[in-house]
Amino acid sequence: MNIGTWVLVLLWIGCHAGPAVASDPRERRERPFPAISEESVLQTLMDMEAWGNRVTWEKQNAVADYLHRRLRRVPGLEVRFHHYQDGDLTYRNVVARIPGKKDPGSVLIFCAHYDSHPDGLTAGGRAPGVDDNATGVAVLLEGARMLAAQPVNRPVELVFFSNEEQGHKGSKAYVKDLAARGRRVQGVINIDAVGYAQPPLAALWRDALGWGSLEKWQHLARQALKKPVNYVKAGFRNPDGMLVVGGRPAHAAFAEGIHARLKKADIGVAKDIGPQCG
Amino acid sequence: MSFWEKGYPALFITSFHKNPRMHTASDTLDRLDRAFFLRVARALVGLMTDLARE
């Protein structure tokens, strides 16, 4: 084979190394997972990317308004802003609450940060943050829609945090408020960057083949070499750990339960339970 | 994660270790693993509705 053919073969591998798509009819039959609106979820990703960055005060405010608007359109949700002060500026988390009869003094929390990381803005003039963390926001918005459409027993709060990438300021302020409200926390599930299963090698080939500059390629190579390389040893991917459920040792049983549930989705789930988490 | 500092039972769910473009200007939609993400989204929405129903 000449070089051109090899390039095509590698490109093909890069594009097809992903898991089988969810539309496989056997999966639909075997898995008890709900049908989501893929259109709505992908629309959220597009909307979030379109801000260019979600780093500055102005952008974060605009995104908070957007999330508030989206959530207000869902009947059955109690939607509010949670304000907090950072120096001279007021920032907002967005909270959607679904009342539940069982254990009304408690709360089950699902959360995701809506801001993006400032490094992209500094280095490249953009911080689109699609994986990190438009993906988490999209899951939470879709979850809100599905939860509001069916009976819910436990009180649930869906929380969209600002300033996670700048010292977890949004979640810190919310946790402080939560403690002040005296709610018993049933459990918290934080969804952060869940849209990428391809290993760096495939990404490198893609970039080397015209979707990135040489500088970018070198940057990616450095990044790849810094990462744990078990997926390289295993070939093109590590089937046991595409998604990680992480937590502290004190909550190992909770993590076990969630891990077991997600394993049924056949995504490839691993656990990372240790004091180093977070 | 802020919840851990207060001792709340909190977990994070992520695949960030797979993404070489984390925190860069090229964390864009065209680089996302869409099929994987949609599977994950379906599983996580299922998890949310299950836990809320318990």
Interface residues (C-beta under 8 A of the other chain):
Chain A: G18 P19 A20 V21 A22 P32 F33 P34 A35 I36 E38 V41 L42 L45 M46 E49 I98 G100 L108 I109 F110 S116 H117 D119 G120 L121 A123 G124 G125 R126 A127 P128 G129 V130 D131 D132 T135 A138 V139 E142 G143 M146 L147 Q150 P151 V152 N153 R154 V156 E165 H168 S171 K172 Y174 V175 A179 V185 Q186 G187 V188 I189 N190 I191 D192 A193 V194 G195 Y196 A197 Q198 P199 P200 A203 L204 G212 K216 H219 L220 Q223 A224 K227 P228 Y231 G241 M242 L243 V244 V245 G246 G247 R248 A250 H251 F254 A255 I258 R261 L262 A265 I267 C277 G278
Chain B: M1 S2 F3 W4 E5 K6 G7 Y8 P9 A10 L11 F12 I13 T14 S15 F16 H17 K18 N19 P20 R21 M22 H23 T24 A25 S26 D27 T28 L29 R31 L32 D33 R34 A35 F36 F37 L38 R39 V40 A41 R42 A43 L44 V45 G46 L47 M48 T49 D50 L51 A52 R53 E54
